[in-house]
Amino acid sequence: MDQIISLHTPLTEEICASLRAGDRVLLTGEIFTARDAAHQRLCAAIDAEKALPFALDGAVIFYAGPTPAKPGTPIGSIGPTTSGRMDLFTPRLLARGLKGMIGKGKRSPEVRDAIRRFNAVYFGAVGGVAALMARCVRHAEWVAYEDLGPEGIMRLDLCYLPLVVINDSQGRDLYEEAIEHYCQ
């Protein structure tokens, strides 16, 4: 049986270089939620040479729009959003230090190339289990763009969020490898 890798954020060059497509990971530490509207604002801030609402160096962004927290919980349900919607913006964020992304679905060739060039990683999260994933969140707070509702940016403190490496810094793509393997 394959080993499960425990990782803690922030992600470093060494951590990203050590991960391979197909690795199973339990992620702990600080990450940020952001979807398309927040990505558009982040890139607009970069274009305007304004400060970003959080440091990108070593950061991980979860493509998710969490539901409001119920009393006594830090967050409502939280599941992955289709990552391709962020592909237009992702290479620019990777160039500025973003090291990890969490979502679902394939990435464009441009994003896969940027992951390789900037020594980053794309993690896949299981869709359809958002209520269970919320149990991995210890704390949640707004960071920016609260006016966007669930599309704004939140800081999450995670404990053992289960993920799979889909795209690694060596250029491997688990989706493509699985198709090759199972379609022979």
N, C-alpha and C positions, 0 to 999 in steps of 0.2 A: 504494500500500500504506500502511496506517495506521502511524503512528509508535508505537513502544514507549516507554513512559515509565519511566525509572529513578527509583525512590523510595527514600528512606532514612528509617527510623524514628528518633525518634518522629514521628508525623504531626502537622502543625500545622493551624490554622484555614485558612491560605492553601492548603496542599496539598489538604485535603479540598474546599475551595470550587472548586478548579481541575479536579477530576476529574469525568468524565462517564460515565454508563452506556455500556458498550461499550469504554472505554479499556482497552488492554492494558498491563500493568504488570510490571516486574521489581522485586520488593521485597527490600531488603537492610537488615540491622540486627537489633535486638532485638525479639522478639515473645514471646508467652506462649501455651502450650497450655492449654486448659480445656474440659471438656465439662460435661454437665448436673449431675453431682454436685458438681463444683468450683464451678459457678455458684450452686448452692443454698447452698453454704457461704459464698461471697463475699457473697451477699445477706443471709445470717444475720448475718455480721460487721457489715454496714452497719446492720442493724436493731438490733444490740446496741451500736452505736457503738464498735466495736473497729477497730483498725488492720487494713488489708488487707495481704496478703503482698507486694504490689507496687503501685507508683503507677499509677493509671489515666490520669493526664493524658498525652494523646498516645499512649497504648498501643494495641497491636494484639493481639487474641486470635485464635488459630487453633483452631477447633473440631476437635481431633484427639486421638487417643489413640495415641501412637507405640508401636511394639514395642521391646523391649529392644535395645540396641546390640550388634552383633557385635564381636569383638576388632578393634581398630584403627579403629573407626568411632565417630562421636559419637552416633549414634542409629540405630535400626532403621527399618523402613518407617514412613512418616508420610503419611497421606492425610486428606482432609476428611471430617468427620462431617456428617450432615444438620442444618442450622442451625436448623430449626424447633423442635428440642428445647430450644434456648436462648432462644426468643422470650419466654417468661414473665419471664425475668430481664434481658434485654438493655436495655430502656428505662431501668432503674434504673442500670445500669453506664454507659450513655451520658450520663446526667444528671450523673455524677460524673467525666466526663472521658475515657472510652474513646472513641477516634477511629476505630478500624478493627476489622473482624471478617473472618475468612476461613473459608469453609465451602462447602457445596454446597446447592442447593435454594432455593426461594422463602422469603421472610420474610413475616411477618404484616403486615397493615395498620398495627398499632400500632408495630411495629419500623420499618417504612418511614417512618412519621410521625416517630418519634424520631430516625431518621437525619437527616431533614430539619431538625427543630427544633434538634438539637445539632451540626449541621454535621459529620457523620461519613460513613463509607463502608463498604459491604459488598462484599468481594471474593469472587469465585467461584474455586475451585481445581478442577482437573480430578480427578475420581475415577478410580480404577483404575490410577493410576501412582504409588502410594505409594513404591515402591522408588526410582523416579527422583527423586521429590520429596526424598527423604532426602539426595540428593547436594547439595542446596542448603543443608543444615545444616552449619555449621562447628563449632559447639559446642552442647552441651545440658547443662543441670543442673537438678536439682530446686529448686523454690522453695517449694512448700507442698502439703499433703495427699498426701504420698507413700503413705499408707495406702490411697488410692484406686487405686493402681496406675496404669494408663495414663490414668485419668480425672483424676489429680492435675494440678498445675500445674508446668510446666517452662518455663524460660527458654531460648529458642533464639537463636542468632546465625545469621542467614540470609545467603546471598549469591545474589541474582538468582532468587528464587522467582517463577515465572511465574503471573500472576493476571489476572483480568478484572474490571473494575468492573461489578457487577450493580445495586446501588442507590447513587445519588449524593445529595449534599446538596440538590439541586434537586428531589428527589422522583421522579426517573426510575427506571424498573425495566426492565432489559434483557430479562427474561423476557417481560414484558407487551408490550414493543415488538416483540420477535421474533415473538410470536404474531400481533400485528396485521399485521406486515409479510408473513409467510409464509402467512397464512390468507386473504388477499384474493382 
